[in-house]
């Protein structure tokens, strides 16, 4: 039975492209639908959330999710990835060092999740089932989802983390999934793994990718335009003392 984006609580951003705002941390997950494949952008904050996200995405796509892109290795974006373990998983090169079961990165993610209010058992379960990306992206990587739908994955960091990946969906309008390089619902968060000196340059790269007429989907908050991204870039440069 056909279901609309709105019926599942998703926002349709462009033809075959949408996103939802997950509860608690207001984290964005995205979906790009092709004729033969589907890409999900980010996986939510727990195994249960990832499974729900996949079920929604496959109802909207009409076929299985074949690709998962992780914009950066923070728990609210990656802890649901085990629900997509049979998909082709992409992340910025180096993220695999964080997303390795039993490693120091996994323990740091678990601890950060608990500090931010995730149930300890839920956090431990997700950390123990982390999915190591099969495809590290060092520059740009084009995915063909069928039916003329292509998607560009671009390693645009470091910035919010050392491993920031953006997703460009060409079209009219073009859509850029920014991860937490851009936040609309609050001030961008700079944790201990942020690289502030490079963050403004990462936003310049996003603006080059999408251009002045693109829609920019932040990791948290409402969809924004290029002027918002440019203003946030300038605010971050001033905040961190980065020269233009």
N, C-alpha and C positions, 0 to 999 in steps of 0.2 A: 504494500500500500504506500502510495506516494505521500511524503510528508514535506512540509515547507520548513525553511530555516526558522521562521518566526514561531512555528508550532513547537519547536524544540528549544526556543529561547535563544537562538543564534541571531546574529546580525549579518545580513547579506551585504557585503562590501562592494562586490562587483559580480558579474556573471560567473557563477561557479566558484566564487571566492567568499568565504565568510569567517566569522570568528565568534567565540563566546567568551564571556567573562565569568570565570569560575569563582565559586564562593570563598569566603574567609579572607583570602589574600588578593582578591580581585585580579587574578592572574589571567592573562589572555591565552587562549589556544586558538589556532587557526586551521582552516581546511581549504585546500585547493583541489578541485575535482577535474579530472581529465576523463576522456572516453574509456580509457583502459586501466587507469590507475588513480590513486588519490594520495595526497600528501597532507599529513597533519603537522602543524607547527607547535611544538611543545606538548608536554604530556601530563601536566597537572602534578599535584602534590602528594599523591598516594596511589597505591595499586588500585584501590577501588575507584578513585577519581579517573585514573587512566582507563580502566575498563569501561566506565560510563562514557567517557569521552570517545573511545573507539566505537562503542555501540551507536552513539549519536552520529558520528562521522560516517559510518557505513550505511546508516539509514538515509542520510542526505545524499551520499555519493551513489548509492544503488549498487555498490560493489565494495570489495574489501579495501582497507587501507594498506597500501603497498610501501609507503615511504613515511619516515618520521624525521623531521629536522628539529634539533635541539638548539635554541638560540644561545644558551649559555648554561654552565653547570651549577645552577642553584636549585635547591630542593623543590621549590614550588613550580619549577618548570620541567624537572626530570624524574621525580620520584614515581610517576605513573608509567614510565617507559617500558616496564616489563610487560604491560598489556599489549605492547607492539613488538614483542620479541621476534616475531617472524617477518617483520617489515625491514626494509633497508634503512638503517639508522645513520644519520649524518650529523656532524657537529664540527665546529672549528678545530683545526689541528691543535693538539694539546689537551683538549677536553677529555680525551680518553684516559689521561693520567689521573684525572679526578674521578671519572666514572668507572672505577674498577672495584669490584666486590672485594672486601677484605682489606682494602688499602687505606692509607691515611686520609685520602680524599673522601672516601665513603664515610668514615667515622666523623670527619668534620661536617659533612652534609647532615648526618644524623643528628649531631649535637646542635647544629644551627636550626634544624627543623624543630627540635624540642624546645630550644630557647624561644622560638617564635610561636609556640603554642600547639604544635602537632603532638598528638598522643605518642608516648614513648614506644609502645608496641608497634604502632602503625609506622613510625619512623624507622625502627629497627628492621621491620619486614621489608620496607622499600630499600633501605641501604643494603640489605643482604641479597637483593635481587636486581641490583643496578645493571643496566644494559650498557655495555661498552660499545660506543659507536663503531660501526663497521667501515665507515667512510669518513676519514678526517679530511676536511676541506682547508687547503692552505692558501688558495687564491679564489677562483670562481669555479663553479660546477653547475652545468646545465642538466636539468632533468626533463625528460620527455614523458608526459603523462598521457599522451595519446589524444587524437582529435585536434591536433594543432596546438595543444596546451603545453607550453614549456615554462619552466620555472628556473630562475637563477639563484643559486646559493652563493653567498659572498662572505668571505672572512674579512670583516671590516674592523675588527678590534686590533689591539686591546683597547679597553675603555671601562665599561661597567665591570668587566672581568678581564682576565687575560685571554679569554677564548669566546669572543662575540661573533655570532653568525647572523647575517640578515638574509631575508628571503624576498626576492623581487618577483612579482607576478606581472609580466607585461600585459597590456590591454588598454582599454579606455574606460575608466582611468587605470593607470598603473597602481599597483598596491605594493607597499613595502612593509613586511613584518620586521619590526625593529628590535624585538626583545626588550630588555630593560635599559638599553642605550637611551631610550626615550620613555618617559613616564608622564602621564597626564593627570593622574589622580593624586599626585603628591610630588614632592621634590625628589629627583633621582637619588637613589640610595647608593652611597659609596662605602662599601664594606672593606675589610682588610685585603680582599683580592682585587679591588679596583685598581686601575692604572690611570689616575687623574690627568697626568701630563699628556696622555694620548686620547682622552675621551673627546675633546672638541674635534680632533682630526677624524675620529670615527664617525661623528655626526656629519662632517663635511663629506665623507665617503657615502653615507646614506643619501644625502641630498644629491650627490652626483649620480647615484644609482637611479633614484626615483624621478628627479627633476622637479620643476616648480609646480606641476599640476597633479602630482601623485597624491594618493591617500597613504598616510603613514599610520600603521597600527602599532601602538606602544605595548610594552609588556604589561602595563597596568593603566587602565583608564580608557577614555573615549578616543576614537579615531581622530587624528589631527591632520593639519596641512603642512606644507613646507615652511610657511612663515612661523608656525609654532616650533618646528624642529630647529629652525635657524635661531629663534629667540632663546630656546633652551641651550643650544650650542654656545651662544654668547654669554648666557648666565653661568654655564659651567666653566667657561674660560675665565670669567671674572672670579668665580668662587675658588678656583684652584690656582689662580695666578698664572694662567697660560697666555702667552702672547698671541695676538691674532696671526 
